């Protein structure tokens, strides 16, 4: 069992983030002697899941790239109100 501070260091996140994970049920914990402790096995599991579940990178055909620069054409190009029409193409 490790403290919230130690869990944050092990995961590479702040103490507040560890508390948020605990409150949302993303990280198990127990209360012992007035202190909140996190099982070390849960840290290893979360770290392993984080390494293997990476976020895929954007490709140039991603819809967000169609919005880049939209609305800056001085009236000739689509504006911010037209973003849904751009994304729905």
N, CA, C and O atoms as a printed pandas DataFrame, in Angstrom:
     atom_number atom_name residue_name chain_id  residue_number  x_coord  y_coord  z_coord
0              1         N          UNK        A               1    0.843   -1.176    0.000
1              2        CA          UNK        A               1    0.000    0.000    0.000
2              3         C          UNK        A               1    0.891    1.243    0.000
3              4         O          UNK        A               1    1.915    1.294    0.683
4              5         N          UNK        A               2    0.477    2.244   -0.783
5              6        CA          UNK        A               2    1.235    3.495   -0.870
6              7         C          UNK        A               2    0.303    4.663   -0.605
7              8         O          UNK        A               2   -0.914    4.544   -0.747
8              9         N          UNK        A               3    0.882    5.795   -0.219
9             10        CA          UNK        A               3    0.088    6.994    0.047
10            11         C          UNK        A               3   -0.334    7.627   -1.279
11            12         O          UNK        A               3    0.140    7.239   -2.347
12            13         N          UNK        A               4   -1.217    8.589   -1.192
13            14        CA          UNK        A               4   -1.693    9.305   -2.380
14            15         C          UNK        A               4   -0.525   10.034   -3.045
15            16         O          UNK        A               4   -0.429   10.055   -4.272
16            17         N          UNK        A               5    0.354   10.626   -2.253
17            18        CA          UNK        A               5    1.511   11.331   -2.798
18            19         C          UNK        A               5    2.434   10.375   -3.549
19            20         O          UNK        A               5    2.902   10.687   -4.644
20            21         N          UNK        A               6    2.692    9.210   -2.954
21            22        CA          UNK        A               6    3.555    8.214   -3.603
22            23         C          UNK        A               6    2.910    7.670   -4.878
23            24         O          UNK        A               6    3.594    7.406   -5.868
24            25         N          UNK        A               7    1.601    7.507   -4.841
25            26        CA          UNK        A               7    0.887    7.039   -6.030
26            27         C          UNK        A               7    1.021    8.051   -7.163
27            28         O          UNK        A               7    1.211    7.672   -8.319
28            29         N          UNK        A               8    0.923    9.329   -6.834
29            30        CA          UNK        A               8    1.081   10.377   -7.842
30            31         C          UNK        A               8    2.459   10.345   -8.476
31            32         O          UNK        A               8    2.593   10.462   -9.694
32            33         N          UNK        A               9    3.488   10.184   -7.642
33            34        CA          UNK        A               9    4.857   10.108   -8.179
34            35         C          UNK        A               9    5.039    8.884   -9.064
35            36         O          UNK        A               9    5.683    8.956  -10.111
36            37         N          UNK        A              10    4.468    7.760   -8.639
37            38        CA          UNK        A              10    4.599    6.519   -9.413
38            39         C          UNK        A              10    3.893    6.616  -10.762
39            40         O          UNK        A              10    4.373    6.075  -11.758
40            41         N          UNK        A              11    2.761    7.302  -10.793
41            42        CA          UNK        A              11    1.992    7.436  -12.035
42            43         C          UNK        A              11    2.428    8.630  -12.869
43            44         O          UNK        A              11    2.076    8.735  -14.043
44            45         N          UNK        A              12    3.194    9.530  -12.260
45            46        CA          UNK        A              12    3.626   10.721  -12.984
46            47         C          UNK        A              12    2.539   11.773  -13.093
47            48         O          UNK        A              12    2.488   12.530  -14.062
48            49         N          UNK        A              13    1.663   11.814  -12.085
49            50        CA          UNK        A              13    0.575   12.795  -12.083
50            51         C          UNK        A              13    0.578   13.514  -10.732
51            52         O          UNK        A              13    1.291   13.112   -9.813
52            53         N          UNK        A              14   -0.212   14.563  -10.617
53            54        CA          UNK        A              14   -0.284   15.327   -9.372
54            55         C          UNK        A              14   -1.122   14.592   -8.329
55            56         O          UNK        A              14   -1.856   13.651   -8.632
56            57         N          UNK        A              15   -0.984   15.052   -7.105
57            58        CA          UNK        A              15   -1.769   14.513   -6.001
58            59         C          UNK        A              15   -3.263   14.719   -6.260
59            60         O          UNK        A              15   -4.079   13.849   -5.955
60            61         N          UNK        A              16   -3.611   15.872   -6.822
61            62        CA          UNK        A              16   -5.017   16.171   -7.120
62            63         C          UNK        A              16   -5.584   15.196   -8.142
63            64         O          UNK        A              16   -6.740   14.784   -8.046
64            65         N          UNK        A              17   -4.765   14.834   -9.117
65            66        CA          UNK        A              17   -5.220   13.883  -10.132
66            67         C          UNK        A              17   -5.462   12.515   -9.518
67            68         O          UNK        A              17   -6.419   11.833   -9.884
68            69         N          UNK        A              18   -4.609   12.108   -8.593
69            70        CA          UNK        A              18   -4.814   10.823   -7.916
70            71         C          UNK        A              18   -6.121   10.853   -7.134
71            72         O          UNK        A              18   -6.890    9.893   -7.172
72            73         N          UNK        A              19   -6.375   11.955   -6.423
73            74        CA          UNK        A              19   -7.639   12.068   -5.694
74            75         C          UNK        A              19   -8.829   12.000   -6.641
75            76         O          UNK        A              19   -9.836   11.360   -6.339
76            77         N          UNK        A              20   -8.709   12.660   -7.781
77            78        CA          UNK        A              20   -9.791   12.640   -8.770
78            79         C          UNK        A              20  -10.020   11.221   -9.279
79            80         O          UNK        A              20  -11.165   10.791   -9.423
80            81         N          UNK        A              21   -8.939   10.490   -9.553
81            82        CA          UNK        A              21   -9.070    9.100  -10.001
82            83         C          UNK        A              21   -9.761    8.243   -8.939
83            84         O          UNK        A              21  -10.598    7.401   -9.264
84            85         N          UNK        A              22   -9.411    8.457   -7.687
85            86        CA          UNK        A              22  -10.031    7.704   -6.592
86            87         C          UNK        A              22  -11.516    8.027   -6.506
87            88         O          UNK        A              22  -12.344    7.124   -6.389
88            89         N          UNK        A              23  -11.856    9.313   -6.563
89            90        CA          UNK        A              23  -13.264    9.724   -6.444
90            91         C          UNK        A              23  -14.110    9.211   -7.592
91            92         O          UNK        A              23  -15.287    8.904   -7.406
92            93         N          UNK        A              24  -13.522    9.115   -8.783
93            94        CA          UNK        A              24  -14.275    8.647   -9.959
94            95         C          UNK        A              24  -14.272    7.134  -10.095
95            96         O          UNK        A              24  -14.900    6.593  -11.005
96            97         N          UNK        A              25  -13.573    6.446   -9.203
97            98        CA          UNK        A              25  -13.555    4.983   -9.255
98            99         C          UNK        A              25  -12.513    4.424  -10.199
99           100         O          UNK        A              25  -12.516    3.223  -10.468
100          101         N          UNK        A              26  -11.627    5.251  -10.707
101          102        CA          UNK        A              26  -10.600    4.789  -11.630
102          103         C          UNK        A              26   -9.381    4.212  -10.948
103          104         O          UNK        A              26   -8.530    3.604  -11.598
104          105         N          UNK        A              27   -9.287    4.398   -9.633
105          106        CA          UNK        A              27   -8.153    3.896   -8.869
106          107         C          UNK        A              27   -8.681    3.454   -7.504
107          108         O          UNK        A              27   -9.216    4.268   -6.752
108          109         N          UNK        A              28   -8.532    2.163   -7.183
109          110        CA          UNK        A              28   -9.045    1.695   -5.892
110          111         C          UNK        A              28   -8.200    2.220   -4.737
111          112         O          UNK        A              28   -7.009    2.490   -4.896
112          113         N          UNK        A              29   -8.824    2.359   -3.590
113          114        CA          UNK        A              29   -8.108    2.817   -2.402
114          115         C          UNK        A              29   -8.830    2.325   -1.158
115          116         O          UNK        A              29   -9.988    1.912   -1.210
116          117         N          UNK        A              30   -8.120    2.380   -0.042
117          118        CA          UNK        A              30   -8.710    2.012    1.251
118          119         C          UNK        A              30   -8.328    3.089    2.256
119          120         O          UNK        A              30   -7.358    3.822    2.063
120          121         N          UNK        A              31   -9.095    3.172    3.316
121          122        CA          UNK        A              31   -8.807    4.133    4.379
122          123         C          UNK        A              31   -8.285    3.334    5.570
123          124         O          UNK        A              31   -8.961    2.437    6.073
124          125         N          UNK        A              32   -7.084    3.668    6.011
125          126        CA          UNK        A              32   -6.479    2.988    7.160
126          127         C          UNK        A              32   -5.868    4.015    8.100
127          128         O          UNK        A              32   -5.023    4.816    7.700
128          129         N          UNK        A              33   -6.299    3.985    9.334
129          130        CA          UNK        A              33   -5.735    4.886   10.331
130          131         C          UNK        A              33   -5.868    6.350    9.971
131          132         O          UNK        A              33   -4.985    7.147   10.289
132          133         N          UNK        A              34   -6.949    6.719    9.316
133          134        CA          UNK        A              34   -7.168    8.105    8.928
134          135         C          UNK        A              34   -6.434    8.517    7.673
135          136         O          UNK        A              34   -6.467    9.687    7.293
136          137         N          UNK        A              35   -5.771    7.573    7.021
137          138        CA          UNK        A              35   -5.032    7.885    5.787
138          139         C          UNK        A              35   -5.623    7.109    4.618
139          140         O          UNK        A              35   -6.110    5.991    4.785
140          141         N          UNK        A              36   -5.577    7.701    3.453
141          142        CA          UNK        A              36   -6.054    7.049    2.238
142          143         C          UNK        A              36   -4.848    6.367    1.587
143          144         O          UNK        A              36   -3.838    7.016    1.317
144          145         N          UNK        A              37   -4.953    5.063    1.336
145          146        CA          UNK        A              37   -3.862    4.297    0.744
146          147         C          UNK        A              37   -4.322    3.622   -0.537
147          148         O          UNK        A              37   -5.475    3.213   -0.669
148          149         N          UNK        A              38   -3.404    3.518   -1.462
149          150        CA          UNK        A              38   -3.680    2.918   -2.768
150          151         C          UNK        A              38   -2.859    1.636   -2.880
151          152         O          UNK        A              38   -1.664    1.651   -2.585
152          153         N          UNK        A              39   -3.475    0.519   -3.302
153          154        CA          UNK        A              39   -2.710   -0.712   -3.475
154          155         C          UNK        A              39   -1.652   -0.549   -4.579
155          156         O          UNK        A              39   -1.934   -0.009   -5.648
156          157         N          UNK        A              40   -0.451   -1.017   -4.304
157          158        CA          UNK        A              40    0.636   -0.919   -5.287
158          159         C          UNK        A              40    0.287   -1.696   -6.549
159          160         O          UNK        A              40    0.687   -1.303   -7.645
160          161         N          UNK        A              41   -0.448   -2.785   -6.413
161          162        CA          UNK        A              41   -0.827   -3.573   -7.601
162          163         C          UNK        A              41   -1.719   -2.763   -8.539
163          164         O          UNK        A              41   -1.657   -2.932   -9.756
164          165         N          UNK        A              42   -2.556   -1.878   -7.971
165          166        CA          UNK        A              42   -3.429   -1.037   -8.800
166          167         C          UNK        A              42   -2.601   -0.041   -9.605
167          168         O          UNK        A              42   -2.961    0.297  -10.733
168          169         N          UNK        A              43   -1.490    0.432   -9.032
169          170        CA          UNK        A              43   -0.615    1.360   -9.756
170          171         C          UNK        A              43    0.032    0.668  -10.947
171          172         O          UNK        A              43    0.116    1.233  -12.038
172          173         N          UNK        A              44    0.489   -0.561  -10.728
173          174        CA          UNK        A              44    1.112   -1.311  -11.821
174          175         C          UNK        A              44    0.112   -1.583  -12.938
175          176         O          UNK        A              44    0.438   -1.466  -14.119
176          177         N          UNK        A              45   -1.112   -1.949  -12.551
177          178        CA          UNK        A              45   -2.154   -2.217  -13.544
178          179         C          UNK        A              45   -2.483   -0.961  -14.335
179          180         O          UNK        A              45   -2.595   -1.005  -15.560
180          181         N          UNK        A              46   -2.637    0.153  -13.640
181          182        CA          UNK        A              46   -2.983    1.409  -14.319
182          183         C          UNK        A              46   -1.850    1.879  -15.223
183          184         O          UNK        A              46   -2.102    2.354  -16.331
184          185         N          UNK        A              47   -0.617    1.754  -14.771
185          186        CA          UNK        A              47    0.529    2.164  -15.585
186          187         C          UNK        A              47    0.632    1.298  -16.835
187          188         O          UNK        A              47    0.928    1.808  -17.916
188          189         N          UNK        A              48    0.394    0.003  -16.701
189          190        CA          UNK        A              48    0.459   -0.901  -17.852
190          191         C          UNK        A              48   -0.646   -0.572  -18.855
191          192         O          UNK        A              48   -0.411   -0.557  -20.063
192          193         N          UNK        A              49   -1.847   -0.309  -18.348
193          194        CA          UNK        A              49   -2.970    0.034  -19.211
194          195         C          UNK        A              49   -2.708    1.347  -19.943
195          196         O          UNK        A              49   -3.074    1.505  -21.108
196          197         N          UNK        A              50   -2.077    2.274  -19.251
197          198        CA          UNK        A              50   -1.789    3.587  -19.837
198          199         C          UNK        A              50   -0.762    3.472  -20.968
199          200         O          UNK        A              50   -0.877    4.163  -21.980
200          201         N          UNK        A              51    0.240    2.603  -20.801
201          202        CA          UNK        A              51    1.261    2.423  -21.836
202          203         C          UNK        A              51    0.693    1.754  -23.084
203          204         O          UNK        A              51    1.047    2.126  -24.203
204          205         N          UNK        A              52   -0.189    0.765  -22.899
205          206        CA          UNK        A              52   -0.701    0.017  -24.041
206          207         C          UNK        A              52   -1.902    0.675  -24.699
207          208         O          UNK        A              52   -2.201    0.382  -25.856
208          209         N          UNK        A              53   -2.597    1.556  -23.991
209          210        CA          UNK        A              53   -3.802    2.171  -24.537
210          211         C          UNK        A              53   -3.566    3.576  -25.025
211          212         O          UNK        A              53   -4.351    4.474  -24.719
212          213         N          UNK        A              54   -2.508    3.791  -25.775
213          214        CA          UNK        A              54   -2.174    5.133  -26.233
214          215         C          UNK        A              54   -3.216    5.736  -27.156
215          216         O          UNK        A              54   -4.030    5.028  -27.748
216          217         N          UNK        A              55   -3.177    7.013  -27.264
217          218        CA          UNK        A              55   -4.104    7.736  -28.125
218          219         C          UNK        A              55   -3.537    7.734  -29.538
219          220         O          UNK        A              55   -2.385    8.122  -29.729
220          221         N          UNK        A              56   -4.304    7.313  -30.524
221          222        CA          UNK        A              56   -3.788    7.319  -31.892
222          223         C          UNK        A              56   -3.565    8.743  -32.390
223          224         O          UNK        A              56   -4.288    9.666  -32.015
224          225         N          UNK        A              57   -2.570    8.904  -33.223
225          226        CA          UNK        A              57   -2.271   10.236  -33.733
226          227         C          UNK        A              57   -3.272   10.618  -34.833
227          228         O          UNK        A              57   -3.895    9.756  -35.453
228          229         N          UNK        A              58   -3.405   11.919  -35.054
229          230        CA          UNK        A              58   -4.281   12.411  -36.110
230          231         C          UNK        A              58   -3.644   12.140  -37.462
231          232         O          UNK        A              58   -2.426   12.228  -37.615
232          233         N          UNK        A              59   -4.473   11.813  -38.434
233          234        CA          UNK        A              59   -3.996   11.707  -39.804
234          235         C          UNK        A              59   -4.502   12.950  -40.548
235          236         O          UNK        A              59   -5.373   13.661  -40.046
236          237         N          UNK        A              60   -3.970   13.206  -41.718
237          238        CA          UNK        A              60   -4.356   14.415  -42.452
238          239         C          UNK        A              60   -5.794   14.377  -42.961
239          240         O          UNK        A              60   -6.334   15.408  -43.361
240          241         N          UNK        A              61   -6.417   13.206  -42.952
241          242        CA          UNK        A              61   -7.812   13.146  -43.385
242          243         C          UNK        A              61   -8.784   13.269  -42.194
243          244         O          UNK        A              61   -9.988   13.082  -42.365
244          245         N          UNK        A              62   -8.279   13.578  -41.012
245          246        CA          UNK        A              62   -9.142   13.769  -39.842
246          247         C          UNK        A              62   -9.975   15.035  -40.048
247          248         O          UNK        A              62   -9.465   16.021  -40.580
248          249         N          UNK        A              63  -11.254   15.029  -39.635
249          250        CA          UNK        A              63  -12.132   16.189  -39.853
250          251         C          UNK        A              63  -11.624   17.493  -39.241
251          252         O          UNK        A              63  -11.950   18.567  -39.747
252          253         N          UNK        A              64  -10.838   17.431  -38.173
253          254        CA          UNK        A              64  -10.345   18.663  -37.569
254          255         C          UNK        A              64   -9.453   19.445  -38.516
255          256         O          UNK        A              64   -9.405   20.673  -38.439
256          257         N          UNK        A              65   -8.751   18.769  -39.398
257          258        CA          UNK        A              65   -7.870   19.475  -40.316
258          259         C          UNK        A              65   -8.652   20.289  -41.349
259          260         O          UNK        A              65   -8.134   21.263  -41.896
260          261         N          UNK        A              66   -9.895   19.890  -41.613
261          262        CA          UNK        A              66  -10.721   20.683  -42.528
262          263         C          UNK        A              66  -11.103   22.013  -41.893
263          264         O          UNK        A              66  -11.365   22.987  -42.599
264          265         N          UNK        A              67  -11.137   22.060  -40.556
265          266        CA          UNK        A              67  -11.502   23.288  -39.860
266          267         C          UNK        A              67  -10.336   24.249  -39.712
267          268         O          UNK        A              67  -10.541   25.433  -39.444
268          269         N          UNK        A              68   -9.124   23.760  -39.881
269          270        CA          UNK        A              68   -7.952   24.626  -39.697
270          271         C          UNK        A              68   -8.024   25.782  -40.683
271          272         O          UNK        A              68   -8.070   25.574  -41.895
272          273         N          UNK        A              69   -8.032   26.968  -40.170
273          274        CA          UNK        A              69   -8.084   28.152  -41.012
274          275         C          UNK        A              69   -9.481   28.578  -41.403
275          276         O          UNK        A              69   -9.653   29.674  -41.937
276          277         N          UNK        A              70  -10.491   27.749  -41.157
277          278        CA          UNK        A              70  -11.856   28.115  -41.503
278          279         C          UNK        A              70  -12.283   29.299  -40.655
279          280         O          UNK        A              70  -12.030   29.321  -39.450
280          281         N          UNK        A              71  -12.910   30.256  -41.250
281          282        CA          UNK        A              71  -13.394   31.414  -40.526
282          283         C          UNK        A              71  -12.406   32.558  -40.486
283          284         O          UNK        A              71  -12.671   33.577  -39.848
284          285         N          UNK        A              72  -11.278   32.417  -41.150
285          286        CA          UNK        A              72  -10.287   33.491  -41.160
286          287         C          UNK        A              72  -10.147   34.109  -42.542
287          288         O          UNK        A              72   -9.175   34.815  -42.812
288          289         N          UNK        A              73  -11.079   33.859  -43.391
289          290        CA          UNK        A              73  -10.947   34.320  -44.763
290          291         C          UNK        A              73  -11.494   35.712  -45.010
291          292         O          UNK        A              73  -11.586   36.127  -46.165
292          293         N          UNK        A              74  -11.858   36.441  -43.985
293          294        CA          UNK        A              74  -12.369   37.788  -44.166
294          295         C          UNK        A              74  -13.723   37.822  -44.833
295          296         O          UNK        A              74  -14.065   38.815  -45.474
296          297         N          UNK        A              75  -14.488   36.784  -44.705
297          298        CA          UNK        A              75  -15.828   36.752  -45.264
298          299         C          UNK        A              75  -15.932   35.892  -46.508
299          300         O          UNK        A              75  -17.033   35.480  -46.876
300          301         N          UNK        A              76  -14.822   35.611  -47.163
301          302        CA          UNK        A              76  -14.871   34.791  -48.370
302          303         C          UNK        A              76  -14.878   33.304  -48.082
303          304         O          UNK        A              76  -15.408   32.517  -48.865
304          305         N          UNK        A              77  -14.290   32.918  -46.961
305          306        CA          UNK        A              77  -14.216   31.504  -46.592
306          307         C          UNK        A              77  -15.293   31.197  -45.561
307          308         O          UNK        A              77  -15.893   32.111  -44.996
308          309         N          UNK        A              78  -15.539   29.914  -45.312
309          310        CA          UNK        A              78  -16.541   29.568  -44.304
310          311         C          UNK        A              78  -16.182   30.132  -42.942
311          312         O          UNK        A              78  -15.005   30.218  -42.592
312          313         N          UNK        A              79  -17.183   30.515  -42.178
313          314        CA          UNK        A              79  -16.963   31.081  -40.854
314          315         C          UNK        A              79  -17.191   30.057  -39.762
315          316         O          UNK        A              79  -17.472   28.891  -40.043
316          317         N          UNK        A              80  -17.072   30.488  -38.522
317          318        CA          UNK        A              80  -17.221   29.603  -37.376
318          319         C          UNK        A              80  -18.620   28.980  -37.323
319          320         O          UNK        A              80  -18.784   27.847  -36.872
320          321         N          UNK        A              81  -19.618   29.724  -37.783
321          322        CA          UNK        A              81  -20.982   29.184  -37.774
322          323         C          UNK        A              81  -21.149   28.041  -38.759
323          324         O          UNK        A              81  -22.092   27.258  -38.648
324          325         N          UNK        A              82  -20.244   27.939  -39.721
325          326        CA          UNK        A              82  -20.334   26.906  -40.745
326          327         C          UNK        A              82  -19.568   25.640  -40.383
327          328         O          UNK        A              82  -19.451   24.743  -41.218
328          329         N          UNK        A              83  -19.045   25.541  -39.170
329          330        CA          UNK        A              83  -18.189   24.402  -38.816
330          331         C          UNK        A              83  -18.912   23.068  -38.941
331          332         O          UNK        A              83  -18.296   22.081  -39.344
332          333         N          UNK        A              84  -20.199   23.006  -38.609
333          334        CA          UNK        A              84  -20.908   21.743  -38.711
334          335         C          UNK        A              84  -21.087   21.333  -40.169
335          336         O          UNK        A              84  -21.023   20.146  -40.490
336          337         N          UNK        A              85  -21.306   22.282  -41.035
337          338        CA          UNK        A              85  -21.418   21.959  -42.454
338          339         C          UNK        A              85  -20.079   21.427  -42.978
339          340         O          UNK        A              85  -20.048   20.530  -43.819
340          341         N          UNK        A              86  -18.985   21.984  -42.477
341          342        CA          UNK        A              86  -17.654   21.522  -42.903
342          343         C          UNK        A              86  -17.408   20.109  -42.405
343          344         O          UNK        A              86  -16.935   19.258  -43.158
344          345         N          UNK        A              87  -17.725   19.854  -41.141
345          346        CA          UNK        A              87  -17.472   18.546  -40.559
346          347         C          UNK        A              87  -18.393   17.475  -41.089
347          348         O          UNK        A              87  -18.010   16.305  -41.118
348          349         N          UNK        A              88  -19.602   17.832  -41.514
349          350        CA          UNK        A              88  -20.555   16.838  -41.993
350          351         C          UNK        A              88  -20.315   16.400  -43.429
351          352         O          UNK        A              88  -20.972   15.478  -43.913
352          353         N          UNK        A              89  -19.387   17.045  -44.109
353          354        CA          UNK        A              89  -19.116   16.658  -45.500
354          355         C          UNK        A              89  -18.600   15.262  -45.598
355          356         O          UNK        A              89  -18.323   14.782  -46.697
